């Protein structure tokens, strides 16, 4: 898969950033020589990472993604405030690559932006990142080379604070949301340059015009259409790319994967929400539960309780939830244009889901295209355990 345009050019071309990121794999995932499965964090102060290619299958059509340590998303990195961390990143691609530590305070030459803070990592080469952590919270990392971020080079960062946490909780889960298309990023960009609303399947029709005239009158309706035409915009163009081509993922899994994280009755759960897409805005909610926001972009905030929150591109939020007596709750992130969603489950045990919640979400939005179950998840919409795709696969995890 070629990746020639710069990331900045791609972002400008989309206006808000276009992406194809985050995937689930069709074979067992190895996230490093250490043998960690996706979702299991890498901890400590010394890390070996590599950027390479990995076969994936999100929509029953085999594709190739760019990955960190062979997994989608890349391995979660767990650090501690005050520590000095060293990360050697090796490039196994045939093109230059890089890793940018999004939101981390560090020296310019450690920031990972080719052409600005360093020259990038050439094919077959490596780069040694070394910096001291002067902050805590939820962050993420991604490539800053070409369109590699959209092709899958990204992962979560959690920095534990040096001092005691001000909030009490018994569980800590990372929920990383992203978007994926079977089309190459270059193809998406080329399409958008030719027709900016190519993926908008909710355009106004003659029927809408007739209804508007009946409701508002001829003059007002025509004036409104002319206003939008003068701006060369569509009133229904809420996102540059929709579920017409996107699948929306939670920790690399499509809705059918039912990615599951666990809790026990009476526990308070901390959820670290990361929007790792480069295009999609998500509206996140857990039907039946209140969300108490305690941090935004890694920084603590005065706690505020909401029913739903919007996560913009590259944003992170930390929330606390207190599950009730139900055995399972739906984790639901709907795209802002309402064409699709990512979903998973907060449950007592692997394989459980909230049938009422899942059914309600399917009525409220169209899911991304069907895909087989994937490793590292706990079932599907029908609450069945995942189908094994390889004899060497381990048990499903949370």
C-alpha positions in Angstrom: 0.0 0.0 0.0 1.7 3.2 -1.0 1.8 6.2 1.3 3.3 9.2 -0.4 1.4 12.4 0.6 2.4 14.0 3.9 0.2 13.7 6.9 -0.2 17.5 7.1 -1.3 17.6 3.4 -3.8 14.9 4.1 -5.3 16.7 7.1 -5.6 19.9 5.1 -7.2 18.0 2.3 -10.0 16.8 4.5 -10.5 19.9 6.5 -10.8 18.1 9.7 -8.5 15.1 9.0 -9.4 11.9 7.1 -8.5 8.5 8.4 -8.4 4.9 8.0 -7.2 3.7 11.3 -7.7 1.0 13.8 -8.3 -2.6 12.8 -9.0 -6.1 14.0 -6.8 -8.9 12.8 -7.7 -12.2 11.1 -4.8 -14.1 12.8 -3.4 -14.1 16.3 -1.6 -10.9 17.1 1.9 -10.7 18.4 2.5 -7.2 19.9 6.2 -7.8 20.5 8.9 -10.4 20.9 7.7 -10.6 24.5 4.5 -12.2 23.1 1.9 -9.8 24.6 -1.6 -10.0 23.1 -3.3 -6.7 22.0 -4.8 -5.0 25.0 -2.1 -6.1 27.4 0.1 -3.1 28.3 3.8 -2.9 28.0 5.2 -1.5 31.2 8.6 -0.3 32.5 11.2 2.1 31.2 12.8 0.4 28.2 10.8 -0.5 25.2 11.4 -2.1 21.7 8.8 -1.1 19.1 8.7 -1.8 15.4 6.5 -0.5 12.6 5.7 -3.0 9.9 2.9 -4.5 7.8 0.2 -6.9 9.1 -2.6 -8.7 7.3 -6.1 -7.8 8.6 -9.7 -8.6 7.8 -12.3 -6.2 9.1 -15.0 -6.6 6.5 -14.4 -10.1 5.2 -12.0 -8.7 2.6 -8.3 -9.3 3.4 -6.2 -6.1 3.5 -2.8 -5.0 4.8 -2.4 -2.5 7.6 0.6 -0.7 9.0 1.0 -1.7 12.6 3.2 -1.2 15.7 4.6 -4.6 16.9 2.1 -6.4 14.7 -1.1 -5.4 16.5 -4.0 -3.1 16.0 -4.0 -0.9 17.9 -0.4 -0.9 18.8 0.6 -2.0 22.3 -0.6 0.1 25.2 2.3 1.8 26.9 2.1 2.2 30.7 4.6 4.7 32.2 5.0 6.4 35.5 5.4 10.1 36.2 9.0 11.0 37.0 10.5 8.0 35.2 12.9 8.3 32.2 11.7 6.1 29.4 13.7 4.8 26.4 12.0 3.6 23.3 13.9 2.2 20.3 11.6 2.3 17.2 12.6 0.1 14.3 11.3 0.6 10.8 10.4 -2.6 8.9 8.6 -0.7 6.1 9.9 0.2 2.7 9.2 3.9 3.4 10.2 6.3 6.2 8.3 6.2 9.4 8.1 8.0 12.8 6.3 7.9 16.1 4.8 11.1 17.7 4.0 11.1 21.4 0.8 13.1 21.3 0.5 15.5 24.2 3.7 14.5 25.9 6.0 17.3 27.2 9.5 16.4 25.9 12.5 17.9 24.0 11.9 18.8 20.4 14.1 16.1 18.9 12.1 13.5 20.8 8.7 14.7 19.5 8.7 12.5 16.4 7.6 15.0 13.6 9.7 14.5 10.5 10.9 17.7 8.9 10.3 19.7 12.1 12.0 17.9 15.0 14.0 15.1 13.3 14.5 13.5 9.9 12.3 10.5 10.4 13.3 6.8 10.5 14.5 5.4 7.2 13.6 1.9 6.0 15.6 -0.6 7.9 16.7 2.0 10.4 15.8 2.8 14.0 15.6 5.8 16.3 16.2 6.0 20.0 13.6 8.1 21.9 14.6 9.1 25.4 12.8 11.5 27.7 11.7 12.1 31.3 8.0 12.1 32.1 6.8 15.3 33.7 3.1 14.6 33.6 0.5 11.9 34.2 -2.8 11.0 32.5 -4.2 9.4 29.3 -2.5 10.1 26.0 -1.7 8.3 22.7 1.0 7.9 20.1 0.8 7.7 16.3 2.9 8.0 13.2 3.6 11.5 11.7 4.8 10.2 8.4 2.6 10.2 5.2 -0.8 8.6 5.9 0.6 5.9 8.2 -1.5 7.0 11.2 -4.7 6.4 9.1 -3.3 3.0 8.0 -3.0 1.8 11.6 0.1 3.2 13.3 -1.2 4.3 16.7 -1.7 3.2 20.3 -2.6 4.3 23.8 -0.4 5.8 26.5 -1.2 5.7 30.3 1.1 7.6 32.6 0.5 6.8 36.3 0.8 9.8 38.7 3.6 10.0 41.2 1.2 11.1 43.9 -2.0 9.3 45.1 -5.0 9.6 42.8 -7.7 12.0 44.0 -10.4 9.6 42.8 -11.1 6.0 44.1 -11.8 3.3 41.6 -11.3 -0.5 41.4 -11.1 -1.1 37.6 -9.1 0.8 34.9 -9.9 0.2 31.2 -8.7 1.9 28.0 -11.3 2.4 25.2 -9.6 3.5 22.0 -11.9 4.4 19.1 -10.9 4.6 15.5 -12.2 4.3 11.9 -11.1 2.0 9.1 -11.8 1.7 5.3 -10.9 -1.1 2.9 -9.9 1.7 0.5 -6.3 3.0 0.8 -5.9 6.4 2.4 -4.6 7.8 -0.9 -7.8 6.6 -2.7 -10.0 8.3 -0.1 -8.1 11.5 -0.4 -8.2 11.4 -4.2 -12.0 10.9 -4.1 -12.5 13.8 -1.7 -10.4 16.1 -3.9 -12.6 15.3 -6.8 -15.9 15.5 -4.9 -15.9 16.6 -1.2 -19.3 15.1 -0.5 -18.7 11.8 -2.2 -19.4 9.8 1.0 -22.5 11.8 2.0 -25.5 9.5 1.3 -28.0 11.8 3.0 -28.2 14.6 0.5 -31.5 16.6 0.1 -33.8 15.3 -2.6 -36.7 16.7 -4.7 -39.0 15.2 -2.0 -37.3 17.3 0.7 -37.7 20.4 -1.5 -41.4 19.8 -1.9 -41.9 19.2 1.9 -39.9 22.4 2.7 -42.0 24.5 0.3 -45.2 23.1 1.9 -43.9 24.0 5.4 -41.9 27.2 4.8 -43.1 28.6 1.5 -41.5 28.9 -1.9 -39.4 32.0 -1.2 -37.8 30.9 2.0 -37.0 27.5 0.7 -35.4 28.8 -2.5 -33.4 31.4 -0.5 -32.1 28.7 1.8 -31.0 26.5 -1.1 -29.3 29.5 -2.8 -27.5 30.3 0.5 -26.0 26.8 0.7 -25.1 26.9 -3.0 -23.3 30.2 -2.6 -21.2 28.6 0.2 -20.7 25.5 -1.9 -21.8 23.4 1.1 -24.4 20.9 1.9 -26.6 21.2 5.1 -26.3 17.4 5.5 -22.5 17.1 5.0 -21.6 16.5 8.7 -18.5 14.4 8.0 -16.1 14.1 5.1 -16.2 10.3 5.3 -19.2 8.2 6.5 -20.0 4.6 7.2 -20.5 4.4 3.4 -16.8 3.3 3.5 -15.9 3.4 7.2 -16.1 0.7 9.8 -15.9 2.1 13.3 -13.7 0.2 15.8 -13.3 -0.1 19.6 -9.8 -1.3 20.5 -9.4 -2.6 17.0 -12.7 -4.5 17.0 -15.9 -3.8 14.9 -19.3 -3.7 16.6 -19.8 -7.4 15.9 -16.6 -8.2 17.9 -18.2 -7.0 21.1 -14.9 -6.0 22.8 -15.6 -6.6 26.5 -14.1 -5.1 29.7 -15.0 -6.5 33.1 -16.3 -5.3 36.4 -17.7 -6.7 39.6 -20.9 -5.5 41.3 -20.3 -2.5 43.5 -17.1 -1.4 41.8 -16.3 2.0 40.4 -14.8 1.8 36.9 -12.4 4.2 35.3 -12.7 4.4 31.5 -10.0 6.1 29.5 -11.5 7.2 26.2 -9.2 7.9 23.3 -10.3 9.1 19.8 -7.5 7.7 17.7 -9.2 8.3 14.4 -8.0 11.1 12.2 -11.4 12.1 11.0 -14.4 10.9 13.0 -16.0 12.6 15.9 -17.8 10.2 18.3 -20.7 10.7 20.7 -20.1 8.3 23.6 -22.6 7.0 26.1 -23.4 4.0 28.2 -27.2 3.6 28.3 -28.4 3.3 31.9 -25.3 4.9 33.4 -24.1 8.4 34.2 -20.6 9.4 33.1 -18.5 11.5 35.5 -15.7 13.2 33.6 -12.5 13.6 35.7 -9.9 14.4 33.1 -9.6 15.9 29.6 -6.5 15.5 27.3 -4.6 14.1 30.3 -5.3 17.0 32.6 -7.6 16.7 35.7 -10.8 18.7 35.6 -13.5 19.6 38.2 -15.7 16.5 38.0 -18.8 16.9 35.9 -21.5 14.3 35.4 -23.2 13.9 32.0 -25.3 11.4 30.1 -23.2 11.6 26.9 -20.0 13.3 25.7 -18.5 14.2 22.3 -14.9 13.1 21.6 -13.2 15.1 18.9 -10.3 13.8 16.8 -7.2 13.1 19.0 -9.0 14.0 22.3 -8.9 11.9 25.4 -11.3 11.9 28.3 -11.2 10.0 31.6 -14.6 9.1 33.1 -15.8 7.2 36.2 -18.9 5.0 36.1 -20.7 3.1 38.8 -22.5 0.1 37.2 -25.7 -1.0 38.8 -27.2 -4.5 39.2 -27.3 -5.4 35.5 -24.7 -7.9 34.4 -23.8 -6.0 31.2 -23.8 -2.5 29.8 -23.3 -1.3 26.2 -20.3 0.9 25.5 -21.6 3.0 22.6 -19.7 5.5 20.4 -21.8 6.9 17.5 -20.3 8.8 14.7 -21.4 12.5 14.7 -23.1 12.1 11.3 -25.1 9.1 12.7 -24.2 6.7 9.9 -22.4 4.2 12.1 -21.0 3.3 15.5 -18.4 1.4 17.5 -19.6 -0.6 20.4 -18.5 -3.0 23.1 -19.6 -4.2 26.5 -18.9 -3.6 30.2 -19.8 -6.9 31.8 -19.4 -9.3 34.7 -17.9 -12.0 32.5 -16.5 -12.6 29.0 -19.2 -13.4 26.5 -21.9 -11.3 28.1 -23.6 -8.3 26.5 -26.6 -6.1 27.0 -29.2 -7.4 24.5 -31.6 -4.6 25.1 -28.8 -2.0 24.8 -27.3 -3.5 21.6 -30.7 -3.8 20.0 -31.6 -0.2 20.9 -28.3 1.0 19.4 -28.9 -0.9 16.1 -32.2 0.8 15.8 -30.6 4.1 16.4 -27.8 3.8 13.9 -26.4 1.6 11.2 -23.4 -0.4 12.1 -20.4 -0.8 10.0 -20.2 -3.7 7.6 -20.4 -7.2 9.1 -17.1 -8.8 10.1 -16.1 -12.1 11.7 -15.3 -12.3 15.4 -11.7 -11.5 16.3 -9.2 -12.5 19.0 -9.1 -10.4 22.1 -12.9 -9.9 22.4 -15.6 -11.6 24.3 -18.3 -12.4 21.9 -20.7 -10.7 19.4 -24.1 -9.1 19.4 -25.7 -12.4 20.2 -23.4 -12.7 23.2 -21.7 -15.8 22.0 -17.9 -16.4 22.5 -15.7 -15.6 19.5 -15.0 -18.1 16.8 -11.4 -19.3 17.0 -9.5 -18.3 13.9 -6.3 -20.1 14.6 -5.2 -23.2 16.6 -2.5 -21.2 18.3 -4.9 -18.5 19.6 -5.2 -18.0 23.4 -8.5 -17.7 25.3 -10.6 -14.6 24.7 -9.6 -11.8 27.0 -11.1 -8.6 28.2 
